[in-house]
Amino acid sequence: MRALKKKMVIELIIYIVLVVIGVIMLFAYKPRERIIIVPQDFQVEQEGGVRDASIPNE
């Protein structure tokens, strides 16, 4: 019975260490800024429809 308890304590310590490392990495991670160049070939156009259209409640 004592060996099972010791095994559970070791497993719990491992999980705690992993969670602590995860939290530290979460706050320490700084993503690099990337410049994204979008080609000017694309244009957004509205085809048909009404801007203020609403769906009636039934």
Secondary structure in CASP SS format (residue, H / E / C, confidence):
PFRMAT SS
TARGET T0000
AUTHOR 0000-0000-0000
METHOD secondary structure of the structure
MODEL  1
M C 1.00
R H 1.00
A H 1.00
L H 1.00
K H 1.00
K H 1.00
K H 1.00
M H 1.00
V H 1.00
I H 1.00
E H 1.00
L H 1.00
I H 1.00
I H 1.00
Y H 1.00
I H 1.00
V H 1.00
L H 1.00
V H 1.00
V H 1.00
I H 1.00
G H 1.00
V H 1.00
I H 1.00
M H 1.00
L H 1.00
F H 1.00
A H 1.00
Y C 1.00
K C 1.00
P C 1.00
R C 1.00
E C 1.00
R C 1.00
I C 1.00
I C 1.00
I C 1.00
V C 1.00
P C 1.00
Q C 1.00
D C 1.00
F C 1.00
Q C 1.00
V C 1.00
E C 1.00
Q C 1.00
E C 1.00
G C 1.00
G C 1.00
V C 1.00
R C 1.00
D C 1.00
A C 1.00
S C 1.00
I C 1.00
P C 1.00
N C 1.00
E C 1.00
END
